[in-house]
Every structure is written in structure tokens, then in C-alpha cells.
């Protein structure tokens, strides 16, 4: 059981790190003006070797995290 907790914690850290890396990349991509942010999914697929669904989900998270009211 203890080993499972460690693995879950380690996995959560890795996921959080990946999200931070993706968000940083998206900030750079946005500032560069290379693409409209709605077209950023293929860039994530290429840069992070993600499948399209995962890349699209990260992009949705990014939009939600950066939403202004």
C-alpha cells in the first residue's frame, strides 16, 4: 500500500510538471503570434509528443486557467 501511495504521489508530480511545461509553452506560443490559440493543438502534439485528445484537453485547461471575467 505504501508503494502505491508513493507511485500516485510521484505520478501527480509528473503530471503537474507536464501541465506547467505545456502552459509555459502555450504562453510563449501565444506571445509569438505564430498561431491563433484555437489552432495550438498540433503544436502541442509536435512539441510534447501528445495524442490529439490529450493536447486538446491541455489547451482547454489552459483556456480555463487564463479566462478573464
HELIX and SHEET records of a PDB file:
HELIX    1   1 UNK A    2  UNK A   32  1                                  31    
HELIX    2   2 UNK A   37  UNK A   39  5                                   3    
HELIX    3   3 UNK A   41  UNK A   48  1                                   8    
HELIX    4   4 UNK A   52  UNK A   65  1                                  14    
END                                                                             
